[in-house]
Amino acid sequence: MKQLKLRNIFALFTLLLSLVAAPAWALSKDEAKNQGLMGEQHNGYLGIVTSSPSADLKSLVAQINKKRRAAYVKGASKSGVERSIFELRMGQRLQERSPAGHYIQLQNGKWKKK
């Protein structure tokens, strides 16, 4: 009986540990960029470079792009320009600031390692 209770406690502990540690295993933007999985598009948003992206990568890109779009709407409104113009300006700046080894998307849609 004691062994069964100890196993249950250990199983519960393992489950809780895995739930707490799961976010630490998630891919970060910097890791994905360093691995060449995502890059800066010319339109101000992140794009997926790899041909077989994981669900985590797709989700990460979507989350970041959603936040960027909200920021671009605010920025465009403050600047008195259309959002599309603001996006292109930010895209240019983000690509210029990308470090060597990261991917940027060219106007023709192809990815280039900087």
N, C-alpha and C positions, 0 to 999 in steps of 0.2 A: 504494500500500500504506500509506504514511504517512497519507494522507487518511482511509482506512478505519479505521485504528487510532485516529486523532484523533476521528472521529465516534463510535466505540464508547465511547471515554473520556468524551466529552461526553454521550452518551446515558446512560451509567451515572451520571455526576455528576448529571444532571437527575433521574433516577429516585431516587437517594439523597436529594437535596434535597427532592423532593416527599414522600418518606416521613417525613423528619424534620419537615417543616413541616406535615404533615397535622393533627396535634393542635392546632396553633395556629389552624387554620381552624374547629375545632369550636366550636359554640355553647356559651357559658357560661350558668349559671343567671341571673346578673345581666343579661346581654345579652338573654336570652329574656324575662325579666320586664320590662325596660325597653322591649322591642319589643311588649309586650302579647301574647306567645305563650303564656305560662303564668302561673298565679297561685296564691295560697294558698287551699286549700279549707277549709271549716269543720271538717273531720275531721282536720286536722293534716298532710295530704299535699298535694303539688303536683298541680295539674290543668292540662290543656291547654285554653286559651281559644280558640285558632284552630280553625276548622272544617276546615282542610286542613293538618294538622301534617306536618312532614318526618320521615323516619326518625330523623335525628339528635335532633330534639326529643323524639320518643317514647322513644328510648333514654335520653336525659338525664333525663327525668322518672322513668322506671322505675328508673334507677340511684340517683337521689337518694331516691326513695320507699322503696327497699329498705333504704338506710342509715338512713332515718328510722324505719322499722318496727323495725329492730334496736335503735335507741336508745330507742324507746318501750317495747319489751319490757323492757329493762333498767331504765328509769326507773320504769315501773309496778311492777316487782318490788321495787325499792328503796323506793318510796313505799307499797307495800302496797295498791294499787288495781288495778282491772281495766285492761287495756290500752286498751279503748274509752274509758274515762273519761279516761285520760292523754292519748289522742289528741285528744279534744275540747278539753281544757284547752290543749294545745299549739297546736291550730288557732286557738283564740281569741287566744292570745298572739301567734302569728305574724301573724294578720290585723291585730291592733292595731298591731304594729310595722311593718307594710308601709308604705312611703312613699307619698305622694300620687302618683297616676299609675299605680300598680300595680293589678292586678286581684285582687279577693277574691271568693270564692264565697259567696253568701247561703244561708241555710237551705233556700230553695226550689230551690236548684241553679243559679240564674241568676248570671251574672258581673256584677260592678259595678266600675267604675273608681273607685278611692279618691280 
